[in-house]
Amino acid sequence: MKDKPKHIHLIGICGTAMASLAGMLKARGHRVTGSDAAAYPPMSTFLEALGIPLAQPFAEANLTPRPDLVVVGNAISRGNAELEYVLDQRIPFCSLPQMLHDEFLVGKEVLVVAGTHGKTTTTSMLAWIFETAGLKPSFLIGGIAENFGSSFGLGEGRHFILEGDEYDTAFFDKGPKFLHYFPDATILTSVEFDHADIYKDLDAVETAFKRLVNLVPRRGRIVAFDAGESLERCLDKAFCPVERFGSTSGAYWRITDLELETDRTRWSVLRDGKPWADFEFALAGEYNVWNATAAAALATSCGVPKEAIAKAFRTFKSVKRRLEVKARVNGVTIIDDFAHHPTAIDQTLQALRSRYPGARLWVVLEPRSNTMRRNVLQDALADSLALADEVVIANIFKSDAIPVTERLDLERVVAQIRKQGRRARILADADSIVSVVAPELASGDVVAILSNGGFGGIYEKLPERLRSLAVGASL
């Protein structure tokens, strides 16, 4: 494919990885088009800035003129108008991971960040460390890394750093994406049950990660969190060196002297029991210290000096939709976070408690992910949400797609939260939430909006309503 530019069309282009691949293909000189059912920021604006045309909704006409190749996103299934047309007309097609490997990874030293939680932020940190060190890496991240203003980069260096997703590859390839990347080294942040739509149970999730571990060559390296029975089972048959990071006495990269302040986070790292480095950055939350320490460990194994790592952390910003402050209106802070798993919600709310001590903490949740819409982690969800003072839950996104016996029971979740002494309620949608909640907000409140989708435009609607209330009160 590298011999001459082609017209490449991406079905499902607004997925974070798909939009990034679109940008990379355009940077390589290809003509790129794409389509999706619904577009929302940040990926819609990202594609617009790249000048990549986006067609909505899916339709056969979007494939005229006929492209040379079609990349089929993993959210696309049989019955999609464009996919059916591709199959009928025998237009050549492939998956995102296959395209990524064949076009961009061959000949590179591939560093993959994998795990149930923390992949996007850890990948962003690792890429920024290499960039700060002058190594000019290529990278692909499942979000907009604010230091780069992009989710991808094609550098001149020998390293390709990418987020390794355990979700399935395409309608014709149900294996996890990360098995296509053949990593030279890997970070494993965690292994928990997730993606209940494609994994039957935790054992199935562990099998996927065991296969990833089995791909790392003997000369490679795995940097893994130092806690969790699932991780232990996944690493049991690794053929390469494994270095553990965390806070336990047995961790090779041991975190000590953690200070979670209102505007900075500081910590020290022991390497094999000996003082090694002191770090700080502007991010909140102990989980981000874990992410950073993992990135520092892998970067060190690639020859990056610790001084460059420390500089990278001091200048690291964040990733869009990860504890992102969307607005401050009348003393109310509104935060957007992608958290859509009980463990991630727990970590997010604990981080906000440390960053905004004494604030009344609201959480507004849209149960949208395929796991969150199901009852499989229902009790853990209630426990994590109860870390907030006020809990508001929207109706389940496309609830009819989930069998009643598997569907999240919102009333039960709310009842469990109330038993823990917190106020919790269900409001139908973004408009209802804005209408009811905005008048109740007071200066000093912090509102964490949790969704992995557009959530009915609530990120814009809530600040707008707060401003209108302030204007009305002043008249």
Secondary structure, DSSP 8 states (H G I E B T S, - for coil): -TTS--EEEEETTTSHHHHHHHHHHHHTT-EEEEE-S---TTHHHHHHHHT--EE-S--GGGG-S--SEEEE-TT--TT-HHHHHHHHHT--EEEHHHHHIIIIITTSEEEEEESSSSHHHHHHHHHHHHHHTT---EEEEEEEETTTTEEEE--SSSEEEEEE--SEEETTEEEEGGGGS--SEEEE-------TTT-SSHHHHHHHHHHHHHHS-TTSEEEEES--HHHHHHHTT-SS-EEEEESSTT-SEEEEEEEE-SS-EEEEEEETTEEEEEEEES--SHHHHHHHHHHHHHHHHTT--HHHHHHHHHH---BTTSSEEEEEETTEEEEEE---SHHHHHHHHHHHHHHSTT--EEEEE---STTTTBSTTHHHHHHHHTTSSEEEEE--TTGGGS-TTTB--HHHHHHHHHHTT-EEEEESSHHHHHHHHGGG--TT-EEEEE-SS-GGGHHHHHHHHHHHHHHHHH-
